[in-house]
């Protein structure tokens, strides 16, 4: 069994699927690694007709099992849940858009929409929408009929594309690096006017602390409330002086920020925009979700 060839050929695609399914970099990496370990243990004379489909089925089933077993943990999660940030720097190659260029499907906003689907709906939708699998293969992977998979996909697509919430007015996309630089500079300078010019009127700030880091437990909604919230952060920036540093880098497919305090990564920010204004700010502070970022940049 040529496991090394399989790994180089399919690892990125499998990670891309698992991350979108789970919203966790660490769990996605573990599941992909397990899939290759299993295939490596097969007898040398084992013949797999379609290794890509075999590995995809293995990874999908592991994701479905993990989602089922972790459902109760999500129910008792403290505060706002956000996906684990997928960070790409010049020294890292974690971003599956190296092969799959649909960066919008890596955005935090899109991943949160996927969380509204059931685990099976998510699998069917991703396999069809992002990876262009034929329904016959999807049916085999998820153990449903071709007819059922078609219906599941149509239902999921309608939910994702036609009912994303009342706030989705105008085209939604990632933010640019200049926007992010302006956002950070406005906080450092304490300039609320620039902040107001950057934010959409229906802007919302989300913080995921997981009960393990300082975080607001509910979304801060509306541009006035968001600016008021950031006024406190502006005061902190002014008082902290040299205690902080930041790095603008790729987070979930577009420009984001890694903020360090006292030489330790404290927050990873990602954003989405509508009509060229920042619409959503996602701040991940849960230390469990920052472990890989800290290790990558250490």
N, C-alpha and C positions, 0 to 999 in steps of 0.2 A: 504494500500500500504506500503510495507516494505522498505521504502526509505533508512533507515540506512543500511540494508543488501545490497541493491543495491550499495550504496556508497562505502562500504568496498570491494565489489566484483569487481566493474568496474571503480572506480575512476582513478586508475593508468593507465589502458588501454585507457580510454577516454582522459586523459590528454596527454598521449603519442601521440595519434592520432592528437589532436588539436594543440599541440606544433609543430609537424612536418608539419602540414598544414600551420600554421601561422608564425612560427619563432618567436613567442612572448610568453614568460612565463606568463606574466600578462593577456594577452587576452585569452590564453588557460585556465587558472584557472577560469577566469570569465565565459567563455562559459560552462565549465563543471559544475560550480556552478549553472548557469541558468538552465541547463538541469535537474539537480536534484530538483531544486525549482519547475519546471513545473510538474515533475512527482509526487512531494509531494502534489501538489494541485489537483491532479485527485481525483475523487470520490472514497471512500474506496472500493466500490464493482467493480471498474474497473479491468478487466482481461486483462493482457498483455501476449500474447502467448510466445513471446521471448523478455524478458526485455533487454538483451544485444544488440540485433539488434535494438530495439526501441531507446535505449539511443544512440547507435552509429549513427543512422540516425539523431536523434535530434542534436547531436554535429556536425556532418558533415554538415548539412544544415546551422547551425549557422556560421560555419567557412566559407562556401561558400558565405553567405550573407555579412559577415564582409569583406572578401577579395574583393567582388564587390564594397562595399561602400568605402573602403579605397584605391582603385586603384589610384585615382587621387592624394592622399596624397603621395603615393610612387613615382609618376611621378615628384613631385616637391621637393622630399627629397634632402637635401643639402649634396653633397659628396657621399661617399660610404655607401651603406646600408648593414649591417650585421645582422644576427639573434640576438635576445636578448640572452645573454649567459645563459646556463642552468648549474648552479653551484651546486655541491654536496660537502658538508663537513661532518665531523663526527657528526655534530649537525643537519644536514638537510637530508631530504629524498625526494628530488624533482626528482631524476633521474629515469625515467620510465624503465630503464634497470633492475630494481629490478625484473621485470617480463619478459620484452623483452630484450634479451641479444644481439640483433643486434646493438652493440654500434656504428658501423660505420655509421648507419643511423641517429645517433644523432650528428655526427661531423658537424662542421661549413661548411666544404667543401661540404658535402652531402646535407645539408639544402640549400646551395646556388644553387646546381644543381636542387633541387626540385623547386626553385623559377623560373626556366626557363620554367616550365610546366604551362599550364593554371590551374585555380583553380580546374576544373572538372578532368583534367588529373591527377593532384596531388592526389585528393581524390581517384580515381579509382586505381592508382598505389599503394598508401599506403595501402589501404584496402586489395589489393591482395598480394603485395610483402612482406609487413611487418607483416600484421595481418592475412594473409592466409584465407580471406573470400572467399566463393564460389561466382561465378559470378552471380548466381541468387539473392543472398543477396545484392551484390554490385549494381545490376540493380535496386533493390527496393530502396536502400539508395539514389542513385543519380538521380533516375527518368529516366534512360536510358534502352534500351533493352539489353538483355544478349549479343547479337551479337555486339552491339555498345561498350559495356564495354570491351569485348575481344579485339576489335580493338584499343580502347583508351589505354588499358593496354600495348599492344604490341608496340604501337607508343611511349608511355611514356618510356617503358623499353629500347627501342632502343636509345632514346634520352639520358637517364641517363647513360646507361652502355657502349654505343658504340660511343658517341659523347661528352665526357666530356671536350674536349678542347685539344689543342696541347701539353699542359704541362703535361698531365697525362702519363708519361713514367715510367714504373716500378710499383711495387705494392704501393698503397697509403694506409696509415694507420695513426692512432694517434701517438703522440710522447710519450716517456717514461718519468717518473719523473726524472731520472738522466740527460736526455737531457735538460729538462727544467731547472733543477738546474744549469747545465753548462752554459746554455744560459744567465740566470740571473747573474751568477757570472762573466761571460765575460763582461757584461755591467758594473757591479760594478767595476771590475778591469781594465776596459778599454782595454781588451785584444782582439784585432781584429783578431789575428791568431786563437784563439779558435773559435771565431765567424765564421770565414771562414771555419774551419773544421766541424762546425755543420750544415752549410747551404748548400742546393743544389745549383747548378750553376744557375738554373732558379727560385731561391727563389723570393717570392713576399711578400711585407708587405702591409696590408690593415688597415686603421683606419676609424672607424665610429664615427664621432663626431656629426652628425645630425645638424650641424650649431649651436650647443650649447656648444661645447668644442673644444679645440685646436686640429686640425687634418689635415693631408694632404688630399686633396680632390680627389686625383687620386692614384691608386696603385703605389708603388715603386717597380719596376721590375728589376730582374737581381742581382746576388749576389754582384757585385761591388757597385751597387747603394744602395742596402740594407745596406751593411756595411758602406758606406759613410753616409747614413741617421742615422744609429745608433751611429756613432761617436759623433754626437751632443748630443745624449741621454747619451752617456758615460761621456761627459763633465758635463752634468747636474748632473748625479749620483755623480761625484767627488765633485762638488760644494755643493750639497744638504746635504751631510753628514747625519745627523740624521733626516732629514725631511721626509724620506720615510720608508716604510716597505712593505714586500710582503709575500704572502701566496701561496705555491704551493698546488693545490687541483684539484679535478676532475671538468673539464669544458667541457661540451658536450661530455662526454664519455671517455675522456683521460686526461692526465696531462695538466694543464693550470696554469695561475698565476693571482692572484688578487693583484694589485699594489695600495697601499695607499700613498697619499701625504698629509702631515700635518694632519694625522689621519682621512683622508676622502678617501674612495675608489674612485680612479680616472680612472683606467683602468682595464679591465678584458681581459686577453690574452688567446686565444686558438690557436692550431697549427695543421698542418698535415705534414706528412713526406712521402718521397719516397726513397726507397733504403737506409733506416736508416739515412737520412738527412732531416733536417727541410726544407720543401718546401714552406709552407704558414704560415704567422704569421698574426693573426686576432686580432686587438686591438679595443675593444669597449670602447668608452669614452662618448658617448651620455648619459647624466645624467638620462634621462627618462628610459633608458634600464638598469640602474644600481640600480634603486630604491629598487627592491626586494633583490638584493644581499646585499645592505647596511642595509636593515631592518633585513635580516637573520643573519648578522654578528654583529649587534649592541648589 
